[in-house]
């Protein structure tokens, strides 16, 4: 039966680590160890493209897998570039790495086989998801989803297996302890239930003796152990687990969670910022999975930022720094985002909290952090609550600055803004459109829209050819712009009338009547409608005009259209449904649109107005 390491068994220790009573720990950021092959090897240098694995030999050599460049890069103890080993496989190369006490290096292709390096000699040809070398006897451990294969020193033939389908569901990452009472214990990350299983090969290798479930971490458990990596600190026997904090993200933020040999949570290695020489330095373990994790003989921790272009190898010191856990939450009927910001870090850089997705983390104890509340549309920030500190961050200022000396719970309240409806109606015998300065009204397309209470909206009326705007009614008056502050629902009328006909002109004793048609007619004098061709939400209409001028079209659900004619004859007018019209066509499959046509002759003659109903049909192209 699996023994689960949790607060139920570790009552004394868990009480000591309870929020507000003691601090967790992190490790000091020691800087960027490597970013790739520096110039002039070759010039101008080559950055990592997929640094998804790292291993450190007992002599202090550091190896980084540069997956997408199909090579492994070797560095000296001071970070100086030494050499690189190119993979002979053009389709795959090592990702996870491990090295034994003699300096023998092993590589695990991404979900592929395991090889010895240099030479890339096959050790295990099956699909593998993680490798580790035992510090006790140099045995090689290879994770295979539902079991772990064990090879002798130097990768000699298979000796045993650990776990099995009844114990491991989706194994990623493996580590072996070489310290104290846990020496020889094998740790395997299982993404099937987001736990780390602990095995003692000296006992029953098929049955886990304990399970670490991530209890005590800021999130209360592991978020995502897919393609994770594990390591054991040789100086203490502590277990390090790379946890992807944003499950399902292509490039999630990651944290390194640290546990004592008995499984008790100790702290989260800072994955976003730290203080170096009294200056705040920002960095992030942002990766495309997997990441790499290793510890040297002195306890320094090496972490790669993962399988992506421009990835980096970071280094953390073996010492410890006390931290304070922070949890933020949103409350109220509204909604919003809460983020954290540190002095000296450029605005927009991730610094620990981005809630939505990351609402808990740890900050270095005593660090001053500014929390920022940003309301979503139709919401307003209504104030902060800091548990146990009612005098902190009063009022509705969206920035809350706190010095964090203990575990802290912070709540940002967001209130919902009441919504008001503005309705516009077009009146009169003429034609025209009404639009709003604050997006929403585009009438003919949309004659009603919702706005936040108190919103300031300006309406503008534009008459179609042959018509004129007469004035507003309802919530506005006059004929200028309609300016509204929406304290309640409002209705506005916009009146358009036809431009009056000029008086008949007598020529040679007979009165000549200008060519103008009734808007209900399908044709007007001198203007004839020709062939109509439909293609889904678009159409072309041929129109015969009596001379030079401008032909335009408008209508509800139609984008305004215009074409010029240089002489008498046939012109082609392109018609297209507006966004609202396309939505209506998508819903109904058939959309009749009354198209208002206007031909304005050059030289100032009276315009001709026409109307024609065009039926758009879905499924005949875009």
Order of alpha helices (4+ residues) and beta strands (2+ residues): beta-alpha-beta-beta-beta-beta-beta-beta-beta-beta-beta-beta-beta-beta-beta-beta-beta-beta-beta-beta-beta-beta-beta-beta-beta-beta-beta-beta-beta-beta-beta-beta-beta-beta-beta-beta-beta-beta-beta-beta-beta-beta-beta-beta-beta-beta-beta-beta-beta-beta-beta-beta-beta-beta-beta-beta-alpha-beta-beta
